């Protein structure tokens, strides 16, 4: 099994695993956190038909979304 890289990803953004932060994506702001399993969106962004978590993680990695100070 390959090594889990989520702690490294969190550190890349100056965060720790399970630390809450605010993401700005296309003018929308919401709470999220990095976990061992990926990016976890908090609140009303759960959608059983669309994986918002993976899309926002991708947007953070490619610079289409950013972590902002509250």
Residue pairs with C-beta under 8 A, 6 or more apart in sequence:
4 36
6 17
6 34
6 35
6 36
6 37
6 38
7 17
7 34
7 36
9 34
9 57
10 16
10 17
10 19
10 34
13 21
13 34
13 60
13 67
14 67
15 21
15 33
15 34
15 67
16 34
17 33
17 34
17 35
17 36
18 33
18 34
18 35
19 33
19 34
20 31
20 32
20 33
20 42
21 31
21 32
21 33
21 67
22 29
22 30
22 31
22 32
22 67
22 68
22 69
22 70
23 29
23 30
23 31
23 32
23 56
23 60
23 65
23 66
23 67
23 68
24 65
24 66
24 67
24 68
25 56
25 59
25 64
25 65
26 64
26 65
29 68
30 41
30 42
30 43
30 45
31 41
31 42
31 43
32 39
32 40
32 41
32 42
32 56
33 39
33 40
33 42
34 40
38 53
38 54
38 57
39 53
39 54
39 56
39 57
39 60
40 53
41 52
41 53
41 56
45 52
46 52
56 65
58 64
59 65
60 66
60 67
